[in-house]
Amino acid sequence: MTEPRVLVDNLAFPESPRWHRNQLWFCDWGAREIIGVDVQGQGKVVVRVESFPFSIDWLPDGHLLVVSGTTLRQSAPGGSLSTYADLERLDGHSWNDIVVDGRGNVYVNNIGFDFPGGEVTPGI
């Protein structure tokens, strides 16, 4: 077994790590970026978003989905994003995690308060 080593540093707020196509992908909330890093530590910004990129997953056809605030965005050629689903009509609070199953069904959850800066009331 090899010794652990740092692949990436100087991140603002990394979150939502995923292994996809032989790379570690994650959201950097503070920089508002989705980053992909290979096992040699070569990383690149895959896409930048306007709001916090809370979580990511992929559709069976390979398109990246990004949960960003109240919008679910889909990657397009050239690294741009388009709206895949407007979640604000379901609930105006930010949406958080995402999972896509093998049939392409997309599941997201809602954090239920205004983030950042909203009140948190445990147990409700």
Beta strands, then each sheet from edge to edge (+ up, - down):
strand 1: 14-20
strand 2: 23-28
strand 3: 33-37
strand 4: 43-48
strand 5: 53-58
strand 6: 64-68
strand 7: 71-75
strand 8: 81-86
strand 9: 95-100
strand 10: 106-110
sheet 1: 1+ 2- 3+ 4-
sheet 2: 5+ 6- 7+ 8-
sheet 3: 9+ 10-
end
